[in-house]
Amino acid sequence: MRCLEGIGRASANPAIMAKALMALLILILPLLAAGPAQAQVAGACPPPKKLAAGACVTACPGGYEDRGRDCVYRNQSR
């Protein structure tokens, strides 16, 4: 159990804790600042796919009209 003795001292060291916190923030901050998903724009889907309800799909789902690079929802109740 001698190999575990240094763990308590290392975690109590404020300098090590500060460095670990900064590393964590550097890794997580870009993920939090990310904008909306690119699938919100019809041109963002790769060429064989098209945009339907904010997602890239290979074929328009039921109730959607195929308009080339995007699928437009059509209300069936009218």
N, CA and C of each residue as an Amber inpcrd file, in Angstrom:
protein
   234
   0.8090000  -1.1940000   0.0000000   0.0000000   0.0000000   0.0000000
   0.8540000   1.2600000   0.0000000   2.1820000   1.0950000  -0.0490000
   3.0570000   2.2610000  -0.0610000   2.8620000   3.0790000  -1.3260000
   2.4560000   2.4600000  -2.4350000   2.2980000   3.2010000  -3.6840000
   1.1200000   4.1780000  -3.6280000   0.1920000   3.9890000  -2.7080000
  -0.9690000   4.8710000  -2.5930000  -0.7790000   5.9800000  -1.5660000
   0.3440000   6.0070000  -0.8820000   0.5510000   7.0040000   0.1630000
   0.6530000   8.4190000  -0.3910000   1.2140000   8.6000000  -1.5660000
   1.4050000   9.9380000  -2.1230000   0.1560000  10.5450000  -2.7230000
  -0.8690000   9.7700000  -2.8900000  -2.0810000  10.2790000  -3.5230000
  -2.7360000  11.3570000  -2.6660000  -2.8310000  11.1560000  -1.3910000
  -3.4450000  12.1470000  -0.5120000  -2.6810000  13.4530000  -0.4940000
  -1.3730000  13.3940000  -0.5030000  -0.5650000  14.6140000  -0.5020000
  -0.6670000  15.3410000  -1.8350000  -0.7040000  14.6270000  -2.9360000
  -0.7590000  15.2630000  -4.2510000  -2.1020000  15.9570000  -4.4680000
  -3.1730000  15.3600000  -4.0070000  -4.4730000  15.9710000  -4.2240000
  -4.6960000  17.1660000  -3.3150000  -3.9470000  17.2770000  -2.2310000
  -4.0940000  18.4030000  -1.3280000  -3.2390000  19.5890000  -1.7680000
  -2.3210000  19.4040000  -2.6960000  -1.4470000  20.4740000  -3.1460000
  -2.2430000  21.4510000  -4.0130000  -2.3810000  22.7150000  -3.6010000
  -3.1940000  23.6810000  -4.3530000  -2.6550000  23.9560000  -5.7570000
  -1.3400000  23.9290000  -5.9380000  -0.7820000  24.1970000  -7.2590000
  -1.1660000  23.1040000  -8.2500000  -1.1340000  21.8680000  -7.8210000
  -1.5130000  20.7580000  -8.6930000  -3.0050000  20.8100000  -8.9870000
  -3.7950000  21.1330000  -7.9750000  -5.2410000  21.2310000  -8.1830000
  -5.5710000  22.3640000  -9.1560000  -4.8650000  23.4930000  -9.0580000
  -5.1090000  24.6200000  -9.9570000  -4.7540000  24.2440000 -11.3960000
  -3.6360000  23.5380000 -11.5810000  -3.2410000  23.1110000 -12.9210000
  -4.2510000  22.1270000 -13.5050000  -4.7330000  21.2280000 -12.6810000
  -5.7240000  20.2550000 -13.1460000  -7.0280000  20.9530000 -13.5280000
  -7.4390000  21.9380000 -12.7460000  -8.6580000  22.6870000 -13.0410000
  -8.5090000  23.4790000 -14.3320000  -7.3600000  24.1040000 -14.5330000
  -7.1260000  24.8630000 -15.7600000  -7.1390000  23.9360000 -16.9790000
  -6.5300000  22.7640000 -16.8540000  -6.5370000  21.8120000 -17.9640000
  -7.9580000  21.3660000 -18.2800000  -8.7450000  21.1400000 -17.2620000
 -10.1380000  20.7330000 -17.4580000 -10.9310000  21.8400000 -18.1440000
 -10.7370000  23.0710000 -17.7160000 -11.4450000  24.2000000 -18.3330000
 -11.0330000  24.3850000 -19.7860000  -9.7430000  24.2090000 -20.0780000
  -9.2700000  24.3630000 -21.4510000  -9.9000000  23.3080000 -22.3490000
 -10.1240000  22.1200000 -21.8230000 -10.7280000  21.0630000 -22.6250000
 -12.2290000  21.2350000 -22.7860000 -12.9150000  21.7190000 -21.7570000
 -14.3760000  21.7860000 -21.7720000 -14.9130000  23.0980000 -22.3450000
 -14.2190000  24.2030000 -22.1630000 -14.7230000  25.5130000 -22.5760000
 -15.0770000  25.5860000 -24.0600000 -14.2650000  25.0700000 -24.9850000
 -14.6800000  25.1260000 -26.3950000 -15.9730000  24.3560000 -26.6700000
 -16.2180000  23.3030000 -25.9380000 -17.4570000  22.5450000 -26.1460000
 -18.6750000  23.3420000 -25.6910000 -18.5200000  24.1000000 -24.6250000
 -19.6310000  24.9010000 -24.1220000 -19.9160000  26.0980000 -25.0080000
 -18.9000000  26.6230000 -25.6870000 -19.0550000  27.8120000 -26.5070000
 -19.4660000  27.4750000 -27.9390000 -19.6430000  26.2190000 -28.2770000
 -19.9870000  25.8190000 -29.6390000 -21.3640000  26.3490000 -30.0140000
 -21.5100000  26.7280000 -31.2450000 -22.7730000  27.2490000 -31.7430000
 -23.7300000  26.1260000 -32.0860000 -24.7910000  26.4420000 -32.8180000
 -25.7580000  25.4160000 -33.2030000 -25.1370000  24.4060000 -34.1630000
 -25.7350000  23.2590000 -34.2300000 -25.2280000  22.1960000 -35.1030000
 -25.2570000  22.6660000 -36.5610000 -24.3100000  22.2110000 -37.3480000
 -24.2240000  22.6240000 -38.7420000 -25.3700000  22.0940000 -39.5960000
 -26.0940000  21.1160000 -39.1240000 -27.1980000  20.5600000 -39.9100000
 -28.3840000  21.5210000 -39.9850000 -28.3080000  22.6650000 -39.3280000
 -29.3920000  23.6320000 -39.3840000 -29.4300000  24.3450000 -40.7330000
 -28.3680000  24.2710000 -41.5100000 -28.2910000  24.9100000 -42.8170000
 -28.2870000  23.8200000 -43.8770000 -29.1210000  23.9620000 -44.9090000
 -29.2700000  22.9080000 -45.9040000 -27.9480000  22.5790000 -46.5860000
 -27.0980000  23.5460000 -46.8380000 -25.8290000  23.2990000 -47.5070000
 -24.8180000  22.5740000 -46.6400000 -25.1150000  22.3790000 -45.3550000
 -24.1650000  21.7420000 -44.4490000 -24.1780000  20.2220000 -44.5640000
 -25.2050000  19.6550000 -45.1290000 -25.2670000  18.1950000 -45.2850000
 -24.3750000  17.7810000 -46.4470000 -23.6830000  16.6500000 -46.3340000
 -22.8630000  16.1780000 -47.4520000 -23.7390000  15.8720000 -48.6690000
 -23.1980000  15.9350000 -49.8730000 -23.9880000  15.8550000 -51.1060000
 -25.0310000  14.7470000 -51.2220000 -24.8040000  13.5050000 -50.8240000
 -25.9060000  12.5570000 -51.0310000 -27.0450000  12.7300000 -50.0280000
 -26.8420000  13.5230000 -48.9960000 -27.8750000  13.6780000 -47.9660000
 -28.6040000  15.0000000 -48.1200000 -29.7610000  15.0880000 -47.4910000
 -30.5710000  16.3080000 -47.5210000 -31.0420000  16.6500000 -46.1250000
 -31.4640000  17.8780000 -45.9250000 -31.8690000  18.3650000 -44.6110000
 -33.3650000  18.1610000 -44.3990000 -33.7310000  17.5040000 -43.2850000
 -35.1350000  17.3150000 -42.9210000 -35.2610000  17.4990000 -41.4190000
 -35.9820000  18.5090000 -40.9980000 -36.2350000  18.7900000 -39.5780000
 -34.9240000  18.9360000 -38.7850000 -33.9180000  19.5790000 -39.3900000
 -32.6670000  19.8440000 -38.6890000 -31.6830000  18.6980000 -38.6780000
 -31.9540000  17.6310000 -39.4350000 -31.0560000  16.4780000 -39.4710000
 -30.7450000  16.1170000 -40.9210000 -29.5560000  15.5920000 -41.1400000
 -29.1710000  15.1230000 -42.4730000 -29.6980000  13.7050000 -42.6700000
 -30.4770000  13.5030000 -43.7270000 -31.0660000  12.1950000 -44.0100000
 -30.8030000  11.8200000 -45.4650000 -30.8930000  10.5370000 -45.7680000
 -30.6810000  10.0900000 -47.1480000 -31.9500000  10.2270000 -47.9890000
 -33.1220000  10.0700000 -47.3770000 -34.3960000  10.2080000 -48.0820000
 -35.3680000  10.9720000 -47.1920000 -36.2410000  11.7190000 -47.8190000
 -37.2190000  12.4910000 -47.0490000 -38.1850000  11.5510000 -46.3310000
 -38.4510000  11.7860000 -45.0520000 -39.4050000  10.9360000 -44.3220000
 -40.8400000  11.2310000 -44.7620000 -41.7510000  10.3890000 -44.3200000
 -43.1560000  10.5670000 -44.6480000 -43.6730000  11.9140000 -44.1880000
 -44.4490000  12.5750000 -45.0480000 -44.9850000  13.8790000 -44.7160000
 -44.0920000  15.0240000 -45.1540000 -42.9220000  14.7140000 -45.7170000
 -41.9950000  15.7460000 -46.1890000 -41.9080000  15.6950000 -47.7070000
 -41.8720000  16.8640000 -48.3300000 -41.7460000  16.9720000 -49.7860000
 -40.2690000  17.1330000 -50.1380000 -39.8150000  16.3960000 -51.1340000
 -38.4190000  16.4580000 -51.5670000 -38.2150000  17.7030000 -52.4220000
 -37.2990000  18.5650000 -51.9950000 -36.9760000  19.7770000 -52.7400000
 -35.4830000  19.8400000 -53.0450000 -34.9160000  18.7330000 -53.4460000
 -33.4990000  18.6910000 -53.7810000 -32.6290000  18.4860000 -52.5550000
 -31.9720000  19.5530000 -52.0900000 -31.0620000  19.4480000 -50.9450000
 -31.7770000  19.5070000 -49.6030000 -33.0810000  19.8040000 -49.5970000
 -33.8110000  19.8320000 -48.3300000 -35.2030000  19.2330000 -48.4960000
 -35.7650000  18.8270000 -47.3660000 -37.1110000  18.2520000 -47.3210000
 -38.0090000  19.2300000 -46.5740000 -39.1560000  19.5400000 -47.1560000
 -40.0750000  20.5150000 -46.5690000 -41.2950000  19.7730000 -46.0310000
 -41.6430000  20.0700000 -44.7760000 -42.7930000  19.4260000 -44.1500000
 -44.0740000  19.9180000 -44.7970000 -44.9380000  18.9820000 -45.1240000
 -46.2630000  19.3250000 -45.6920000 -47.3330000  18.8220000 -44.7370000
 -48.2070000  19.7260000 -44.3320000 -49.3070000  19.4010000 -43.4510000
 -50.3280000  18.5820000 -44.2150000 -50.6050000  17.3820000 -43.7750000
 -51.5130000  16.4720000 -44.4830000 -52.9810000  16.6960000 -44.1190000
 -53.2610000  17.5550000 -43.1440000 -54.6450000  17.7290000 -42.6920000
 -55.4160000  18.7120000 -43.5330000 -54.8300000  19.3800000 -44.4780000
 -55.5590000  20.3390000 -45.3150000 -56.0240000  19.7370000 -46.5940000
